[in-house]
Amino acid sequence: MGISTEVIHGKEANYTLLTRGEEHQVPLGYKRTEVGVIPDDWEVSSLEEYTSFISYGFTNPMPTSEIGIYMITARDIVDGRINFDTARCTTAEAYRTLLTNKSRPKQGDLLLTKDGTLGRLALVDQTTVCINQSVAVLRLNSKAVPDFLKKVLEAPTYQKRMLEDAGGSTIKHIYITIVNRMPVALPRTRAEQHAIAETLSDVDGLLRALGALITKKRATKQSAMQQLLTGKTRLRGFAGEWQRITLGDLFDFKNGLNKAKEFFGHGTPIVNYMDVFANSALTSSELAGRVRLSKQEIENFNVRKGDVFFTRTSETTDEIGIAAVMLDQPTDTVFSGFILRARPKNQSMCDEFKAYCFASQCVRSQIISTASYTTRALTNGKLLSYVSLMLPPKEEQAAIATVLSDMDAEIVALERRRDKTRAIKQGMMQQLLTGRVRLVKPEAVEAGA
């Protein structure tokens, strides 16, 4: 066992290294507690030892207004923050006269969603807000730094504990009296709490920046699709006329395979509803579904390179006619009865272009407007055959597909970076919130720094 240091976000971190076989032992300077092994100079107490006030908000209806005091509900707490874009307002007079202090959190208070999506947290900033009964307010005493305790309660261990303790039969609720008795581990000094909270907040900031960039890139791609797939914007070097053509001129449609549940799980690969719904382009290696079929069934419902599949039925019309193209040549593969196969009549379309053109706004609006709806939304080959699109020459199709594919690749790279950063954050939380990694030197802690 030894001591090592490293730099995390500009701070020197000290932690104990356990050699093989020592991971079940308690290292020197640490102690075993009901919440796990923590440093000797940390303490474990129930949450109520760190709060001066805990309650939940108003239960009676409040008047609403276009502007005024934000009324925060559980739905308005997302990604660790209050989303003021979704929050309604009440009048300043109603705030003053109809609400008690328990519904009027102060700056620095913690908000915890106790109904709906459970366990989400947010800090109250300088904005004046009120809360309803779906949100609990935790006002901390001097022992706890609000942002640090927020990070503690957001950690998987404590989230799991709150969900396990939630009550209710069909709709779950977090009971604040139970949460208040939940044991938590904290450094005794506010300096160490601040250091940990600041480091994890830096990662949160990076995640928010990546999320905003991904949203911006997606919006840019949607705009590019609208311009490029309608010919409003032409790529350099292309000037030929586009042809308006119906899907019926391009494809033959066929309904998919229906089999009893016991036939699924092994056998022949099958293109399923979610394969199409979640991907605009498919390859045979990505197909996880399997179904046991006869040779004749495989031949009747076969899949070929260049086939396009459309979702046939759904709960809403917005999910009807979502398309995906098969980009490689699969072997003995079939398609589900919940989707339609559109088999090309000719080679007038580039396969890569197919992955984008059916998602354009003008095509989607036609598909949605022609769908039928009784208990479920439905489309079929006949309805889809009337949908039209503007088709450029194949060389321009390929060029457009390349531009949009490059945008997709950039978005995927950003999403992978975001996912990797999330994983890193989870590891940092495990280390920092248990004291395994120290951002304030233990000897400095002991000296009261």
N, C-alpha and C positions, 0 to 999 in steps of 0.2 A: 504494500500500500504506500502511495506517495502523494505529494502535493504538486499540482500543475497549475499553470496560469495561461490564460489566453485573452485576447482582446475581443470584446463583443460591443459593436457600435461605439468604439472609442473608449470603452471602459475596460480596465483590467479585471478579469474574472478569475477567482480562485476556487478550486474544487478538488475533492479527494478522488484519486484514482484507485479503483478496486482491482486487485489482481484476480486471476481465475480462482474460483472456489470461495472468494470472500464476499460475493454479492449478497449472501444471506446473513452476513455478519453486520453489526453496527459499527461503522468506522469511528475512530477517535474523533471527538468533537461533535458527535451526533447522538441522537437518542431516538428510541422507538416510541411512537405514540399511536393513538387511535386513528390518526390520519396518515400514518406512515413514518418513515425515518426522516427527521428534520434536524437542523443544527441545534446544539445545546442552548444557544442564545436566541432561539425562536420560542414562541409560546403557542399553545393550542387552547382555545376557548370557544364557547358557543358564540354564534354570530351576535346574539343579544349583548354580549360583553363589549362589542365594538359599535353598537348603535345606541343612539339616544332616543330614537323614535322610529317606529315602523307601523305602517297602516296601509289602507287602500283608499281609492278615491270615491267620488260621489256615485250614488245609485239612482238618484232621481233624474228625469229628463231635464236637459238644460236648453235654454233658447240658443239658437244659432244666429250668426251674423256673417256678413261677407268679410269683415275685418274685426279685429278685437283680440281676445285672449285665446291662445291655442288650447284646445281640449285634446289631450293625448290619450289614446286608447292603445290596446295591445298591438293592433295592426300598424300603428305609427312608429313602432320601435323595430328597426331593421338594421342589421349589420353593425350593431353596437352604438347606434345613434338614433336620435329622434328624426323621423322623416316629416318635416313640416309641410311638405307638398301634399301629403294625404290627410293631414290633420284638419278638422273643422275648427271654427272659432265660436266663441260666445262673447257676449257683450261685457264691457268692463264693469257695468253696474251689476250684472248677474254674478260676476266673479267676486265682487265685494260683498254682495248681500245674500247670495244663496249658498255659498260654499263655506265650509269650515276649514280650519288649518290643515286637516288631514288630506284635503283635496288640492292644496296649494303648495306644491313642493318648492324648495328654495334652491338657489344656486349651489352646486356641489352635492346635492342629494342624488342618490342612486334610484333609478326606476327599474322595476322588475316585472315582466309580464307574468301574471298569475292565471290568466284565462287565455283561451285561444291557443296560439303558439307559445308554449310555456318556456320560461327561463331566459328570455331575451333581456338584455340590460342596456341601459343608456345613462349617461350623466346629464344632469340639468345644467345648462350654461346660464348666461345672464338673461336669456329670453324668459319672460313671464309665461308660465303655463299652468294648467290644472289637469287633473287626471280623473278618469272614471274608475269603476270598480274592477276593471280588468287589469289594472296596473297597481302594483304596490310601491310605496315610497320608503326608502331606507335612509335615514339621516344618521350619519356616523358621528362618533365622538372623537376625541383627540388621539385615540390610540391607532386609528386606521386612516390611511390616505385613500380618499374615495376612488381614484383611478386604479390603485393597487387592488383594492377589494373587488372592484369590478372585474379585473383580470382574473382574480381568484375564482369568483363565481362563474365566470365564463369557461373555466377549465373543464375538460371532459369529465373529470372525477366528480366535481360538484354539480355539473349539469345532470349527470346520471343520477346522483343522489336526490336532487330535487324532483326529477321525473319519477323516480321510484317511490318517493314519499307523497306524490300527488294523489289526491282523492277524487272521487266521482266514479260513476259506473260507465255511462256512455260518453260524457264530456268530462275531461280531467281538469282539475283545478289545483294550483299550488296554494297550500294553506300557510299563511305567513307565520302563524304560531309555531308550526313545525319547522319552517325554514329558520326561524329565529333561534331554534335550539340546535341547529346543525353545527358541528364542530369544524372550525377552520384554523389553519396554521398561518401565523404572521410573524415577520421579523419584529423585534421589540422596538426598533428605531424607525422613525419616519424616514430618515435618510435612506435606509436600505429599501424601504417600500417605494420611495420616490424613484430610486435608481432602477428597480425592476420594472415599475410601471412605465417609465420613460422608454426603456429599451423595447418592451413589447409594443408600446404605442408607435415607436418608429417603424416596426414591422407592419402594424396595422395601417400606418400611413402609406407604406409601399403597396400594400394590398389594395387600398382604396385607389391609389394612383393607377395601378395596373387595371383595376376594374373599370375606371373611367376611360382609360385608353382603349380597352377592348370595346366598350360601348361606342366610343367615337369611331373606331375602325369598322365596326359592324354597320353603323349609320352611313359611313362613307361608302361601304360596299353596296348597301341598299340603294343609295343614290346613284352609284355607278351602274348598277343593274338596270335601274329605271331609264337611265340615259342610253346605255349601250344596247339593251335588248329591244328598244323601240326605234333605234336609229336616230334619236334626237342628237346624240353625239356619235361621230364617226371616228374610228381610229385612223391615224395617219396612213395614207397610201390606199385607202379604200373609198370608192366613189360610185360603185355600181348600184343599180336599182334593187330594192328589196321586194319580195313577193309575199302577198297576203295569202295564206293557205290554211285550210282547216285540218284539224287532227285526223279527221276521217280520210283525208287525202293522203296522209302520211302513215297511218297505222291501221292495223286490224286489231280489234279488241277481243279479249276472252276473259271470262270469269275464272277464278281460281278453284283450287281443290278443297273439298270439304271431307273430313274424315273424323271418326269418333276419337275421343280423348285417348283411348288405350293404344292407338296406333302411333302416338307421338312419343318422342324421347330418344329414338334411335332409328337408324336406317338412312334414307336418302336426305340430302340437304334440302331445305325449303326456305324460300323467301317469305318472311312473315310480315305482318302489319308494322311492327315496330322497326324492322329493318328499313322499311320505306319511310316511315314517319320521321325517323331520326337521322336519315342520311340522304343526301341528294345524289350520291354516287355509291355503288355497291361493287364489291369484289367477292368472289366465291369463298376466299379464305376467311371472310368476316362473318359468314353465315353460321350461326350457332344452332339453329333449329334443325330437327331431324324427324322424319316420318317414315313408317314402314309401308311400302307400296308395291304393287305389281309392276311388271315391265310395261304393260299397256298404260297404266296410270302415269308412269314416268314419261312415256312418250306423249300422252295427251296433254300434260301440263308442264312440258319441258321449258327450260329457260336458256336463252342464247345471249351471246354478246350483243349489245345494242338494244335489247328489250327495255322498255320503260314500264314501270309499275306505278299505279295510282291507288291511293287509299280509296276504298269503295264505300265504306260506312263508318259513321262515328256518332258521338253524342251531339256534336255541333257541326254546323256547316263550315266553320273555319278550318276544320281538320279533314274536310273532304277533298279528294283530288290532289293530295300532296304526292309529289312524284320523285322517283329515284330511278337511275339508269344503271344497268349492269355493264361494267366497263371491261370485264375479262370474259373468257369463255369457260363457263362452269361445266362440270361433268355430272350427268344424271341428277339434275337439280330441278325442283318444281316450285310452284308458288301457291300461296294460301288463298282460301276463298274470301278473305276479307279485303283482298286487293284485286285489281284488274291488270292484266298484261296487255301492253300496247306493243305489238310486233311491227317493226318497220316494213313498209311495202317496197321501199327503195332505199338508196344510199344518199338521199339528198340532205341528210342531217349528220353533222359531226357528233359522235357520242359524247365528247366532253361538253359540247354546247348544250346537249339535252339536260345535263345536270343543272343548268341555270335557267333556260328559257321558260320552263313551266312554273318557275317561282316568281316570274315578273308580275307586277301588280295588274297589268291589263289581262293576262291569262288567268290569274287567280280570281279576279272579279267575275270573269265569265263562268268559271267552274262553279263558284259559290252561288251565283245567281240562277244557274240552271239546275242545281241540286234540288231534290225533293225532300220533304220532311214530314214525317208522321210522329212516330215515337222516337225514331232515329233519323239522322240525315243520311241520304243515299245519293249515289250517282251510278251511272252505268256507261257501257261503251257507246250507246246511241247518243246519250247526252254529251259525252266528251267529244264525240266525233264532230259536233257542231262548233266547238271552240276553235277560234282562229288565232293565228299569230303572224307576226311579220318575220319572214325568213330571209336572212342575207345569204350570199354565196358561201360555199363551204369554207373557202379560205378565210373569209371574214368571221365566220362562226368560230373557227379554230383560234383566231387571234383574240376574239372577245373572251372565249373560254380561258385562254392563257392569262389574260389580265385579271379576270375574276378569280382564277385559281391561285394566282400569286397573292391576291388579297386574302383568300382563305388561309393560305400557308402562313401569312403574317399573323393572322388572328389565332390560329392554332398554336403558333410559337409563343404568343403572349399568354394564351390560356395555360400552356404547359409551365411557363415561368410562374404564373400566378399559383398554380397547383403546387409547384415545388416550394414556393415561398410559404404557402399555407402549411405544408408538411414541416418545413423548417420551424415555423412558428410553434406548431404543436410540440416539437422536440424541445424548443426553448422554454415553453411553458412548463413542460415536465421537469426540466432542470432548474429553472429559476424559481418556480413557485414551491419547490420542495427544499430549496437551499442547497441542492447538489452543486450548483454553480453560484458563486458569491460575487456580486458586483461591488460590494463593499467588503474590504478585508476583515476577516473575523476579529483580528486584534483591534482594528479601528472600532468595530462594533462594541467590543468589550469595554473600550475606553469611552464609549458614549458618543462617538463621532457620527 
